[in-house]
Amino acid sequence: DGRAVAVRTADGESVPATRAVLADVALPALYGDLIAPQHLPDQLLADLRRFQWDFATFKVDWALEGPVPWQAKEAAGAGTVHLADGVDELTRFAAQLAMHQVPDRPFLLFGQMTTSDATRSPAGTESAWAYTHIPQDIRADAGEDGITGAWRAAEQERMADRMEQQVERFAPGFRTLIRARRILAPPTLQALDRNLHAGALNGGTTSLHQQLFFRPVPGTGRPETPLAGLYLASAAAHPGGGVHGAPGANAARAALRRRLPFPLTRTQRHLTRRDRTGTPPPPHP
């Protein structure tokens, strides 16, 4: 009857759902993989072909011999530090991403875990991490290391070195403190969590065309999906990725209170079942 009634696991076990199914999966994995296309509206399938991922992510974890030697003393006590040399460098970074280039001076979000929680590492040391964004489709390297996005071991090391050089600009002597490092390149992040497609943290771009009632595609701005009883609970749903857990909370609330016979609002049904001219699609044979 077009309703989600169970989940079948990879080993064939069927888990019944009496009220709802909450899908904490990436959008392409839900529509077209877990749900066959014949069960979805034509317009939704067309919109999925235009779905856009957010930028990939490259992350490094460090074990340090001591505190980071920041030039800006205010950074010493911060849990997170944003590293860029002003607006011009941020603009350059964004432009290089837009041109599908690996930035030569990557903007970093840098976390100081022991500074935030002294139990994270032995007294006098620091545990830290940083990540930056890179294009999903790398076409050039704005730096001189020839990074292509193949992400073999040597290329991962070169990208990690570039990030360390960026930290060194703001904290001279940082690299001499490194006891060990762990590299999490885009393929590694995806292997650890299938929702992180090539390290995309937000479940899809957060640009305006995939926000609010356009997220993840036009007409699906709530957790409800075109299938009754199925709710999107991942970062692909509004408001996107973050440490807030909002997509899952929204899906749970919607599932608990939904009593209407249709899973979508009238506007959502109109947008998902019609093309952009307002013309209804022809009925299936």
C-alpha positions in Angstrom: 0.0 0.0 0.0 3.0 2.3 -0.4 3.9 2.3 3.2 7.2 1.5 5.0 6.5 -1.5 7.1 9.8 -3.1 7.8 13.6 -2.9 7.3 15.5 -5.8 5.7 19.1 -6.1 6.8 22.1 -7.1 4.7 21.9 -10.7 6.0 18.2 -11.0 5.1 16.6 -10.4 8.5 13.3 -8.5 8.4 12.7 -6.1 11.2 9.0 -5.0 11.3 8.1 -1.4 12.0 4.7 -0.8 13.6 4.8 3.0 13.5 7.7 4.3 11.4 11.1 3.8 9.9 13.7 6.5 10.5 16.4 6.4 7.9 19.8 7.8 9.0 21.4 7.2 5.7 22.7 9.4 2.8 20.1 10.6 0.3 21.3 8.5 -2.7 21.5 5.4 -0.5 17.9 5.9 0.5 16.3 6.8 -2.8 17.3 4.3 -5.5 19.3 1.9 -3.3 17.2 1.0 -0.2 14.0 2.1 -2.0 13.6 1.0 -5.6 12.9 3.8 -8.1 9.5 2.4 -9.1 8.2 3.4 -5.6 9.2 7.0 -6.0 7.6 10.0 -7.8 9.1 10.9 -11.2 9.9 14.4 -10.1 11.8 13.2 -7.1 13.9 11.0 -9.3 14.6 13.9 -11.6 15.6 16.1 -8.6 18.0 13.4 -7.3 20.0 13.6 -10.5 20.7 17.3 -9.6 21.5 16.5 -5.9 24.8 18.1 -5.0 27.2 17.0 -2.3 29.1 19.4 0.0 32.9 19.6 -0.2 35.1 16.7 0.8 37.0 16.7 4.1 40.6 15.9 5.0 41.4 15.5 8.7 44.6 15.0 10.7 44.9 14.0 14.4 48.0 14.8 16.4 49.7 13.7 19.6 51.9 16.7 20.7 54.7 16.9 23.2 53.3 20.2 24.6 50.8 23.0 24.1 50.6 24.6 20.6 52.9 27.7 20.6 50.4 30.2 19.2 51.6 33.7 18.3 48.1 34.9 19.2 48.1 34.2 23.0 44.3 34.3 23.0 44.3 31.0 21.0 46.1 29.1 23.7 42.9 28.6 25.8 40.5 28.1 22.9 38.9 24.7 22.3 38.7 25.4 18.6 40.8 27.8 16.5 40.0 29.0 12.9 43.2 29.4 10.9 43.3 31.8 8.0 45.2 35.0 7.4 42.3 37.4 7.1 39.4 37.7 4.7 41.6 37.8 1.6 43.0 34.4 2.4 39.5 33.0 3.1 38.3 34.4 -0.2 41.3 32.8 -2.0 40.5 29.5 -0.3 36.9 29.6 -1.4 37.8 30.6 -5.0 40.2 27.7 -5.3 37.5 25.2 -4.1 35.1 26.7 -6.6 37.6 26.1 -9.3 38.1 22.4 -8.2 41.6 23.1 -6.9 43.2 21.8 -3.8 43.9 25.0 -1.9 47.6 25.9 -1.4 46.9 27.5 2.0 44.0 25.6 3.3 41.6 27.2 5.9 41.7 24.9 9.0 39.4 24.3 11.8 41.8 23.3 14.6 40.7 21.6 17.8 42.7 21.5 21.1 41.3 18.5 22.9 43.5 18.5 26.0 43.0 22.3 26.4 39.3 21.6 26.5 39.5 18.4 28.6 42.7 17.8 30.6 42.0 14.0 30.8 42.5 13.6 27.0 46.3 13.2 27.2 49.1 13.1 29.9 49.9 16.3 31.8 52.0 18.7 29.8 51.0 17.3 26.4 48.3 18.2 23.9 46.0 16.1 21.7 44.8 18.1 18.7 43.1 17.7 15.3 42.3 19.8 12.3 40.3 19.5 9.1 40.0 21.3 5.9 37.8 21.1 2.8 38.8 20.0 -0.6 36.8 19.6 -3.9 34.8 16.4 -4.5 36.1 16.6 -8.1 39.8 17.6 -7.9 41.0 19.0 -11.2 44.2 20.8 -10.2 46.5 21.5 -7.2 46.9 25.2 -6.4 50.1 24.2 -4.5 53.3 22.6 -5.7 52.7 19.0 -4.5 50.8 17.6 -7.4 47.9 16.4 -5.3 45.3 14.7 -7.6 42.7 13.2 -5.3 43.9 9.6 -5.8 44.7 9.6 -2.1 47.4 7.0 -2.2 49.6 7.0 1.0 52.3 9.4 -0.3 49.6 11.9 -1.5 47.9 11.8 1.9 51.2 12.5 3.6 51.8 15.6 1.3 48.4 16.9 2.1 48.9 16.5 5.9 52.3 18.2 5.5 50.5 21.2 3.9 48.1 21.4 6.7 50.9 21.4 9.2 52.7 24.1 7.3 49.6 26.2 7.6 49.5 25.7 11.4 53.2 26.5 11.5 52.5 30.0 10.1 50.4 30.8 13.1 52.3 28.7 15.7 56.0 28.6 14.8 57.5 25.4 16.3 54.3 23.4 16.0 55.9 20.7 13.9 58.7 20.1 16.3 56.1 19.1 18.9 54.5 16.3 16.9 54.9 12.9 18.5 52.5 11.1 16.1 49.8 11.8 13.6 46.8 10.0 12.1 45.5 11.0 8.7 41.9 10.6 7.7 41.6 11.2 4.0 38.2 11.3 2.2 38.2 7.5 1.4 39.1 6.7 5.0 36.2 8.9 6.4 33.8 7.2 4.0 35.0 3.8 5.0 34.4 4.6 8.7 31.0 6.1 8.0 29.1 5.4 4.8 27.1 8.6 5.2 30.4 10.6 4.8 30.5 10.4 1.0 34.1 11.3 0.2 34.3 13.0 3.5 31.2 15.2 3.0 30.2 16.1 6.5 26.8 17.8 5.8 25.0 15.2 3.8 24.8 17.5 0.8 25.7 21.1 0.1 24.2 23.7 2.5 24.0 26.3 -0.3 20.6 28.0 -0.7 19.4 25.7 -3.4 19.6 22.8 -0.9 18.4 24.4 2.3 15.0 24.8 4.1 12.2 23.5 2.0 14.7 22.7 -0.8 16.6 20.2 1.4 17.4 17.7 0.3 15.5 18.3 -2.9 12.6 20.7 -3.6 9.4 19.9 -1.8 11.0 17.6 0.8 11.9 20.1 3.5 10.4 18.1 6.3 11.5 14.6 7.6 8.5 13.0 5.8 9.2 11.2 2.5 6.9 10.2 -0.3 6.5 6.8 1.4 4.1 6.9 4.4 5.8 5.8 7.6 9.3 6.6 6.3 11.3 9.6 7.7 14.7 10.9 6.7 16.8 11.3 9.8 20.3 11.9 8.5 22.2 15.1 7.7 20.7 15.1 4.3 17.5 16.4 5.9 17.0 20.0 7.2 18.9 21.6 8.8 21.9 19.5 7.7 25.0 18.3 9.4 26.4 19.5 12.7 26.7 18.4 16.3 23.1 19.3 17.1 21.4 16.1 16.1 18.5 18.1 14.7 17.6 16.0 11.7 17.2 12.9 13.8 15.2 14.8 16.5 13.0 16.3 13.8 12.3 12.9 12.3 11.5 11.4 15.7 9.0 14.2 16.5 7.4 13.9 13.1 7.0 10.2 13.4 5.5 10.5 16.9 2.9 13.1 16.1 2.0 12.3 12.5 -1.6 11.1 12.2 -2.6 12.4 8.8 -3.3 9.9 6.0 -0.6 11.5 3.8 3.1 11.7 4.8 3.7 15.1 3.1 2.0 18.4 3.2 -0.1 19.6 0.3 2.7 21.9 -0.9 5.3 19.1 -0.6 3.1 16.7 -2.6 2.6 19.3 -5.3 6.3 19.9 -5.6 7.4 16.3 -5.6 4.7 14.9 -8.0 4.8 17.7 -10.6 7.5 19.0 -12.8 8.8 22.6 -12.4 6.1 23.9 -14.9 3.3 22.6 -12.7 2.3 19.9 -15.1 1.5 16.5 -13.5 3.5 13.6 -14.8 1.8 11.0 -16.9 0.4 8.1 -14.9 2.5 4.9 -14.8 1.2 2.2 -17.2 
